[in-house]
Structures are given as C-alpha cells and as structure tokens.
Amino acid sequence: MNPIFPELPSKMGIYTLTEMIGARDYSELYLATQSYVDRSVVIEVLRPEQPGEVAAWFRESAKNRAGVNLPRVSPVLESAQSGNICYLIQEMPRGEQLSRRVSEGKLLTVAQGFALVQAEAELYEACRVHNLAALPLGADSIYWDGGAYSFLSPLSTEMADAVNRAEQMEGLAAVLERTIDEGKLQNSKLSAVIHWLRHGYGGRPLEWAPLISALRTLKTRKNAENGRNAVETERKKSILRFGKKRYLRRAWRVVEELGFRFLICSALVILLGLCGLLIPSSRVSDDLAPAVTDDEVYVEEEGGVTCRVQARPVSVEQYAAFMKEWEGSDEEKRAALLTGLPGEGEPFDPTPLNWEQQVAQEEAATKEGKVVPVSGVSYRDAAVYARSKGEEVASAGHVMTARKGAPQAATTEEWTSSQVEKKLPYEAHYVVCAGAGKLCMQAGAPEQKAPGRTFRTIKRN
C-alpha cells in the first residue's frame, strides 16, 4: 500500500511532516514539526480511500480524544480536515517509540515488561471508570523514556464492554511477546501474566483493577525483600569488621587452650550445620495462590524462589521421546545421568511396565484430544528423565500445589523427591502421593518399577 505522503518532508498547513512512524489499517502516523514554535507532534492521517463510515468513525474518535485527559496519554491538540485529508494532531510523547526501539534490536527487559503491563492497566482502568472505549495499543503508540511509559491516545467510539477489554488484553499480550526476548519471557513470571491476559484467572476473565493491585503487591514485596537483604548484608559486614578488630587475638588463645582435637570436632559440627543451611527448602507455602497456564503451575517457594511445576504428570508421548534420546546417548552421558541415584552401578532400562499397551492407549487417546500419563516407572526412571531435561522430580508439596492449581479429573500415584528421614534401623523412604486426596505414603525400593505409578517434574527459574 502506497503511503499517503510518498515524499518527505512534506508541508501540511503549518506542519512539516518529516517521517512516517506507523501504518495502521485505516491511517498512518507521521512525525512532524510545527512552524513558529518548533514543536514536535505526531499527526495521524486517515487514508483518503476509506469509506464514509470509517471517515465518520475517525472524526468522532478524534473528538473523543481531544476532550479527555488520561494518565500517561499525550494531549490531543486538534483534529481537522484539509481537502480530502482528515487528520488528528497529538503532542509528541516523551521518550522513544517502542516499535523503533525493537527495530533497532533494543528489546524490553522483563522488569520493563512488568512496568508496561502496569502502565497500560492503569490507563485502561481509567477509561473503564469514565466508561470510555479504548483501542489496543500497538508498539507504534507506546513510548519509553528509560523510566516511564507514555502513550498516544487510544480512545475510540465503541462501547466499553467485556469484548473491548478482551481486545485490549490481547493487544498487550501480543506487544509483550514481540518486544521481549522469548527465552527470558518464558522463564519469568511475566509469561503467566500473559496467559492471564488471554485466558483469564481461576476460570474467570481478568479485569484491570485486580491486575493493578496484584502488580503493586508484587512490587512492594520485592522492594521489601531487597531492603531486608541489604540490611542483612550490611549487618554481616559489620559483624565481620567488629570480629576482626576485637577478637583475633582472643580466638588464637582459645585455639591453644582447647587443643586441636576438640577444635576439629567442633568445626565438623558447624560445617554440617552450614551444609543444612545451603540446601534449598522445597516446602511450599500453603497460602500461595499459584499462577496456572495450560502446561505449568508457577509456584513461589519460601525465599521468593519461583519454580514451574508440570500441570499434569509426564505423558506417554513425552516419555517416549526421552526413551528415544536415551537410546542415542553415549555411555558418558548415561553415566552422568545415573550418578548418585538409587541402584547406582546396576543395569538401567528406562522402559516402563506394560509399555506397548501404554503406547497403544496413547495413540487412541490422541485421536480424542486426550493425554495419557506414563505409568509403571521407578523413582530412578523419573529422576533420570528429569535430569535429562535439566529439571527435578517434583516434591510432595509441589505435587499437591499443582493438583490444587490445575486439577485433573483423574490422577494416579506419583513418585516425589520428598523423603522420610532415615531412623535406625529403618532406611530413608521416598514419599508417594496417592491417586486422590492429600494422602501420602512411603514407597518401597526406589529402583523398582511400580505398576500404575507416574511422576511430574519441576523447573526452577
């Protein structure tokens, strides 16, 4: 499609159009300067070939934009028509156009993506409060100055209803996916927000006001955690400085008095205690409301660590792909995957019990759009599968949280990485989650395959 002004710069009254900065279905955006005051503006020009009803809609929406002040939206200066050219003039927003940044390879960070979600949510919520319909904001209508976002006016003439809100959310989700690195996006909590924007939360459509509140709570919590970490770091530094100055000589006298044997025993006790502190806890807080996507449940553990738990157990199809990879692996890779697992040094065959029957069931279920979980595996099988994916077998707490967040109609027994402590004369036992309810039980030999028993994995961000 040919541009309205093929040669630039081009004069239009007191404005000089210098660059086309956006093309839409019915209009084009131009960067321009105003004579006499040397002010930069953005001019949206309606394509002359548009039908009469589109022209009427454009003029009406221009009037709506000129009469309303919205947060982070640049003022509309005027709308007019010159010959067959209908246009709207808006003050240039602060910062750099997001579409230009992306074309230059300057993608948003995840933190900037969260800031964009909050900024747009506040804008659209203001529109809702005033019963104003607003179009989805494209990357050519979003500006970033390094600290805040500003927008070209999105006001329209349609009704401010649930359909309009769904269009806004879909537009925001699409912009986030185009302007943030895919790998970083998928490994962040922002991917869950995108899912909410498109599919709702808890079976209900998402609304802007609750999303704003959730984002503010998340930001407050993060700031508080950063503050506590900074205070704790400074406290430890102070203790170290204090200890160096005052207790160096005293410590040496203690060493001489106690003797090396007692010192070594004490050091071993302390070292074991410190090792316990270094092992990350897998206990999941009961009061957390996990974010749920089609495939994963995002769980925030104690300490602010987020992990992604499979929404359902590993499928026959997924396990079949793993078995194919295992067959093509060399001995070195196989040995690395088996190191430290129960039954180490013994022959390992990842094939589940009744495997051919499971494959046949999976093929039949696929035709009906269903997924069959793998079964008849040992804990050793589950751990090797998880390691091959760079993941871990889910703990009992993770399994229960995933079942609560993404319930399935039917479940089977699941291996977990949780263990019951070794207490002589009894050995340690792995915990198995029952097929239904919250019952957990101790498993037998983890290297033995158990009929009807499956597993799921977690990935830590």
Solvent accessible surface area in square Angstrom, and as a share of the most:
residue,aa,sasa,rsa
1,M,176,0.79
2,N,133,0.68
3,P,51,0.32
4,I,33,0.17
5,F,32,0.13
6,P,106,0.66
7,E,140,0.63
8,L,61,0.30
9,P,99,0.62
10,S,27,0.17
11,K,131,0.55
12,M,20,0.09
13,G,68,0.65
14,I,78,0.40
15,Y,11,0.04
16,T,32,0.19
17,L,0,0.00
18,T,60,0.35
19,E,62,0.28
20,M,75,0.33
21,I,20,0.10
22,G,12,0.11
23,A,64,0.49
24,R,55,0.20
25,D,130,0.67
26,Y,40,0.15
27,S,0,0.00
28,E,3,0.01
29,L,3,0.01
30,Y,0,0.00
31,L,41,0.20
32,A,0,0.00
33,T,49,0.29
34,Q,27,0.12
35,S,36,0.23
36,Y,205,0.78
37,V,89,0.51
38,D,123,0.64
39,R,92,0.33
40,S,51,0.33
41,V,0,0.00
42,V,2,0.01
43,I,0,0.00
44,E,5,0.02
45,V,0,0.00
46,L,9,0.04
47,R,12,0.04
48,P,61,0.39
49,E,113,0.51
50,Q,39,0.17
51,P,69,0.43
52,G,55,0.52
53,E,126,0.56
54,V,39,0.22
55,A,17,0.13
56,A,49,0.38
57,W,50,0.17
58,F,2,0.01
59,R,100,0.36
60,E,84,0.38
61,S,0,0.00
62,A,1,0.00
63,K,133,0.56
64,N,45,0.23
65,R,7,0.03
66,A,55,0.42
67,G,67,0.65
68,V,49,0.28
69,N,146,0.75
70,L,16,0.08
71,P,56,0.35
72,R,93,0.34
73,V,25,0.15
74,S,11,0.07
75,P,68,0.43
76,V,19,0.11
77,L,61,0.30
78,E,70,0.31
79,S,48,0.31
80,A,37,0.29
81,Q,96,0.43
82,S,60,0.39
83,G,72,0.69
84,N,106,0.54
85,I,27,0.14
86,C,9,0.05
87,Y,26,0.10
88,L,3,0.01
89,I,0,0.00
90,Q,5,0.02
91,E,63,0.28
92,M,57,0.25
93,P,5,0.03
94,R,160,0.58
95,G,37,0.36
96,E,47,0.21
97,Q,10,0.05
98,L,0,0.00
99,S,36,0.23
100,R,87,0.32
101,R,35,0.13
102,V,42,0.24
103,S,92,0.59
104,E,98,0.44
105,G,57,0.55
106,K,83,0.35
107,L,76,0.38
108,L,6,0.03
109,T,71,0.41
110,V,34,0.19
111,A,69,0.54
112,Q,41,0.18
113,G,0,0.00
114,F,41,0.17
115,A,42,0.32
116,L,0,0.00
117,V,0,0.00
118,Q,35,0.15
119,A,3,0.03
120,E,0,0.00
121,A,0,0.00
122,E,32,0.15
123,L,1,0.00
124,Y,2,0.01
125,E,25,0.11
126,A,20,0.15
127,C,1,0.01
128,R,134,0.49
129,V,95,0.55
130,H,115,0.51
131,N,118,0.60
132,L,41,0.20
133,A,5,0.04
134,A,0,0.00
135,L,46,0.23
136,P,53,0.34
137,L,5,0.03
138,G,27,0.26
139,A,16,0.13
140,D,25,0.13
141,S,4,0.03
142,I,0,0.00
143,Y,1,0.00
144,W,19,0.07
145,D,70,0.36
146,G,57,0.55
147,G,65,0.62
148,A,42,0.32
149,Y,4,0.02
150,S,6,0.04
151,F,0,0.00
152,L,6,0.03
153,S,8,0.05
154,P,5,0.03
155,L,2,0.01
156,S,6,0.04
157,T,52,0.30
158,E,93,0.42
159,M,151,0.67
160,A,39,0.30
161,D,63,0.33
162,A,61,0.47
163,V,99,0.57
164,N,12,0.06
165,R,47,0.17
166,A,57,0.45
167,E,85,0.38
168,Q,9,0.04
169,M,5,0.02
170,E,79,0.35
171,G,15,0.14
172,L,1,0.00
173,A,0,0.00
174,A,23,0.18
175,V,1,0.01
176,L,0,0.00
177,E,78,0.35
178,R,144,0.52
179,T,2,0.01
180,I,5,0.03
181,D,58,0.30
182,E,127,0.57
183,G,39,0.38
184,K,133,0.56
185,L,4,0.02
186,Q,88,0.39
187,N,70,0.36
188,S,15,0.10
189,K,61,0.26
190,L,0,0.00
191,S,13,0.09
192,A,3,0.02
193,V,7,0.04
194,I,10,0.05
195,H,32,0.14
196,W,43,0.15
197,L,9,0.04
198,R,88,0.32
199,H,116,0.52
200,G,9,0.09
201,Y,89,0.34
202,G,73,0.70
203,G,83,0.80
204,R,177,0.65
205,P,102,0.64
206,L,19,0.10
207,E,85,0.38
208,W,5,0.02
209,A,46,0.36
210,P,74,0.46
211,L,3,0.02
212,I,14,0.07
213,S,66,0.42
214,A,51,0.40
215,L,11,0.06
216,R,130,0.47
217,T,75,0.43
218,L,55,0.27
219,K,128,0.54
220,T,91,0.53
221,R,97,0.35
222,K,121,0.51
223,N,86,0.44
224,A,44,0.34
225,E,47,0.21
226,N,80,0.41
227,G,35,0.34
228,R,145,0.53
229,N,93,0.47
230,A,63,0.49
231,V,107,0.62
232,E,65,0.29
233,T,67,0.39
234,E,89,0.40
235,R,120,0.44
236,K,109,0.46
237,K,102,0.43
238,S,45,0.29
239,I,95,0.48
240,L,110,0.55
241,R,120,0.44
242,F,105,0.44
243,G,26,0.25
244,K,145,0.61
245,K,175,0.74
246,R,146,0.53
247,Y,79,0.30
248,L,131,0.65
249,R,198,0.72
250,R,116,0.42
251,A,52,0.40
252,W,154,0.54
253,R,128,0.47
254,V,64,0.37
255,V,31,0.18
256,E,109,0.49
257,E,139,0.62
258,L,88,0.44
259,G,27,0.26
260,F,141,0.59
261,R,205,0.75
262,F,115,0.48
263,L,64,0.32
264,I,104,0.53
265,C,71,0.42
266,S,34,0.22
267,A,53,0.41
268,L,100,0.50
269,V,105,0.60
270,I,110,0.56
271,L,100,0.50
272,L,128,0.64
273,G,44,0.42
274,L,90,0.45
275,C,56,0.34
276,G,45,0.43
277,L,142,0.71
278,L,145,0.72
279,I,122,0.62
280,P,102,0.64
281,S,64,0.41
282,S,44,0.29
283,R,153,0.56
284,V,12,0.07
285,S,28,0.18
286,D,138,0.71
287,D,127,0.66
288,L,46,0.23
289,A,81,0.63
290,P,18,0.11
291,A,12,0.09
292,V,41,0.24
293,T,23,0.13
294,D,92,0.48
295,D,93,0.48
296,E,44,0.20
297,V,0,0.00
298,Y,14,0.05
299,V,1,0.00
300,E,32,0.15
301,E,7,0.03
302,E,76,0.34
303,G,75,0.72
304,G,28,0.27
305,V,72,0.41
306,T,12,0.07
307,C,0,0.00
308,R,20,0.07
309,V,0,0.00
310,Q,33,0.15
311,A,0,0.00
312,R,89,0.33
313,P,12,0.08
314,V,0,0.00
315,S,10,0.06
316,V,3,0.01
317,E,120,0.54
318,Q,76,0.34
319,Y,0,0.00
320,A,39,0.31
321,A,49,0.38
322,F,2,0.01
323,M,24,0.11
324,K,155,0.66
325,E,89,0.40
326,W,16,0.06
327,E,126,0.56
328,G,70,0.67
329,S,20,0.13
330,D,90,0.47
331,E,131,0.59
332,E,144,0.64
333,K,105,0.45
334,R,58,0.21
335,A,59,0.45
336,A,67,0.52
337,L,20,0.10
338,L,28,0.14
339,T,75,0.44
340,G,59,0.57
341,L,17,0.08
342,P,30,0.19
343,G,19,0.18
344,E,100,0.45
345,G,79,0.76
346,E,97,0.43
347,P,132,0.83
348,F,33,0.14
349,D,88,0.46
350,P,8,0.05
351,T,45,0.26
352,P,5,0.03
353,L,65,0.32
354,N,106,0.54
355,W,39,0.14
356,E,149,0.67
357,Q,109,0.48
358,Q,11,0.05
359,V,46,0.27
360,A,58,0.45
361,Q,87,0.39
362,E,29,0.13
363,E,100,0.45
364,A,59,0.46
365,A,13,0.10
366,T,80,0.47
367,K,180,0.76
368,E,121,0.54
369,G,70,0.67
370,K,127,0.54
371,V,93,0.54
372,V,29,0.17
373,P,48,0.30
374,V,0,0.00
375,S,25,0.16
376,G,2,0.02
377,V,0,0.00
378,S,2,0.01
379,Y,17,0.06
380,R,10,0.04
381,D,2,0.01
382,A,0,0.00
383,A,7,0.05
384,V,0,0.00
385,Y,8,0.03
386,A,1,0.01
387,R,92,0.34
388,S,35,0.22
389,K,75,0.32
390,G,63,0.61
391,E,45,0.20
392,E,75,0.34
393,V,7,0.04
394,A,0,0.00
395,S,4,0.02
396,A,16,0.13
397,G,29,0.28
398,H,0,0.00
399,V,0,0.00
400,M,43,0.19
401,T,20,0.12
402,A,0,0.00
403,R,27,0.10
404,K,147,0.62
405,G,22,0.21
406,A,16,0.12
407,P,104,0.65
408,Q,54,0.24
409,A,120,0.93
410,A,87,0.68
411,T,39,0.23
412,T,46,0.27
413,E,52,0.24
414,E,0,0.00
415,W,2,0.01
416,T,0,0.00
417,S,42,0.27
418,S,30,0.19
419,Q,99,0.44
420,V,54,0.31
421,E,130,0.58
422,K,111,0.47
423,K,137,0.58
424,L,151,0.75
425,P,113,0.71
426,Y,150,0.57
427,E,108,0.48
428,A,43,0.33
429,H,59,0.26
430,Y,29,0.11
431,V,19,0.11
432,V,0,0.00
433,C,0,0.00
434,A,12,0.10
435,G,21,0.20
436,A,81,0.63
437,G,56,0.53
438,K,179,0.76
439,L,119,0.59
440,C,54,0.33
441,M,67,0.30
442,Q,108,0.48
443,A,6,0.04
444,G,52,0.50
445,A,38,0.30
446,P,26,0.16
447,E,66,0.30
448,Q,119,0.53
449,K,62,0.26
450,A,15,0.12
451,P,106,0.67
452,G,39,0.38
453,R,33,0.12
454,T,0,0.00
455,F,0,0.00
456,R,0,0.00
457,T,1,0.01
458,I,2,0.01
459,K,76,0.32
460,R,71,0.26
461,N,82,0.42
